[in-house]
Amino acid sequence: MKRQWDRSPFLYPTPVVLVTCVGSEGKPNAFTATCVGIACEKPFFVTLSVHPFLYSYSLIMATNEVVINVPTDNLLEEVVYCGRVSGRKEDKFASKKLTPMPASKVRPPLIKECPVNIECVVKHRLSLGLHDLFVCEVVATHVDDDLFTQEGKLDLHKLKFLACIKATGEWRNLRVMYINQ
């Protein structure tokens, strides 16, 4: 027996990210997003869904650039805050002591406290209803040095990514797991 679930698709957990954007005047903003994903590996494209009524949406539309910053569980308070407070009236970087760092190829800043930062240029936008889907080309990716082994390999065991279970509204620590075959 199965029960019909009307709340949302069961594609969980989804990553939680902090997206940075700037308007034409250059003031940075950060917002929390859980509708993100990989769209293509070559060339590398990611997707990002954003509510059109958000302040950040207007900033993205002004510049067609974003940085997807991947936080770890020690930034949960900042992640929740950036998802609840509008950057239209408040400087989230100053309020939560997030450190903006210059990006290498786009105008929005990296967030220093996030161990992974993905610079993106918006190539397509599709209106889907509650969200607009941005298809973004990755133009640069930055990873903290301490996430690499001495041999230069990425050690994903050091990361404690955040994930969202949309069906229940819960936040979880998502550790990378390996399944040996």
N, C-alpha and C positions, 0 to 999 in steps of 0.2 A: 504494500500500500504506500502511496506517495501523497504528499500534501502539496497543493499548488501554493507557491510562494510569490506574492505579488509585489513585495517590497523592492527587490532589485535583483540583478543577475548575480549568480554565485561565482564570481571570479575573484576570489579573495585569498589571501590578503592583498591589498594594493599598497604600493609604496606611499609614504608621506614625504613630501618635499617642501622646501621653502623656495618660492620663485621670486626672483628679484627682477624689477623692471624700472624704467625711468620714463618720465614724460619728456616733451621737447625742451622743457626748462632744466632738465638734468637732475631733479630731486629724486633720490632713490626710494623705492618702496619694496616691501616684502610681504608675500601672502602665502598661506598654507594651501597646498593642493594635494588631492588624493587621486585625481583622475589623470594619471600620467602613464605612459608606456612606451615601449620600443615599437617603432613602426617599420623600420628597415635597417639592415646591417650594412649594406654597401649601396650607395652612400648611407651614412648613419643618420637616421631621422627618428625623432621622438614625437609623441603626441602629448598635448596638454589641453585639458578642457577647463574653460573658465566661464563663470556666469557673466553675461553681458552687462548686468547692472553694477558690477563691482568697479570701484575706482581703478583698480589695477588693470582692468580690461581696457579702459580708455588710454592708459599709459602704453600698454602693449600695442594697441592700434596706432598710436602716435609714432612709435619707433620700429615696430616689427622685430624687436629683440628681447630676449629674456635670458636669465641664467637660472638653471635648475640646480638648486643647492640641496644636497642629500644630508639631512641631519641624523644624528645618532640619538639614542634614548636620553642622554644627559641634557638634551635641548627640548625635552617635552614641554616644559613651561612656555618657552619661547614659541614653539610650534602652535600650541593652543592659543596663545595670545595673538599671534599673527593671523590666525584664522578667525578671530572674533572681533578684532579692532580694525577700523578703517584707516588706511593711510592718508585719506583725504584730510583728516583733522589731527592726526598724530604721527610723529616721527617714530616709527617702530624700531629703527636702529638705535636711537637714543634711549627709548623707553626700556628696551630689553638688553641694552649693552651688546648689541650685535655689531661686529666690526666689518664695515664695507672695505673691500679690497678691489683695486682696479682689475678689470678683466683684460684679456689680451686682444680680443677681436670685436667685442660688443660694448655698448655703453653701460648697461646695467652692471652693478658691482657683484663680485663674488662675496659670499659670507665666509669670513675667515674661520669661524667656529665649526663650519660644516666640512667634513673630511673630503667630500667629493663635490665638485662644481662643474656644471656642464653648460658651456656657452652656446647659445642657439640663435639662429635667425629664422623668423617665421616665413615660411614659403607659401602656405595655404591656410585658409580659414573656411570652415564649414559650419553653418548654423544648424543645430540639431534639436532645438527645443529649449530646455532649461540651460544648456551650456552651448558655447561655441567651441568647436574643436580646432586647435591650432596644430598644424603639422610643421615641425621645426627641424631645420637642418643643424646638426651638431657641428660647430666650427672649431671648438677647442674643449678639452676635458682636463681638469686639474685634480690631482689626488695627493693627499698629504703624504710626505715622505715616510712617516712612521708606519704606514700601512703596507710597506714593502719589506720583504725578508732581506737578509744580507746578500742573497743571491739575485735580488732584483725582481722577485716574483711577488705579485699581489697576495697578501695574506688576509683573506676575507673573514677569517675567524676573529680578527681584531675589531671588526665592525659590529655595531649593535644598531642596525637600521630600525626605524620606526615603520609600522604598518598599521593600516586602518581596516577594520572589519565593518564595512558599511551596513551590513544587514543588522548588526547589533549596536553600532555606534561606538565600538571599543577601539582603543589604541593598544597596540602590542609591540613588544620588542621582537624583532625578526632577526634571528641569527641565521647565518648561512649554513645550510646543511648539505652534506654530501651523501649520496646513495651509491654505494659500491655495487657494481653489477658483475 
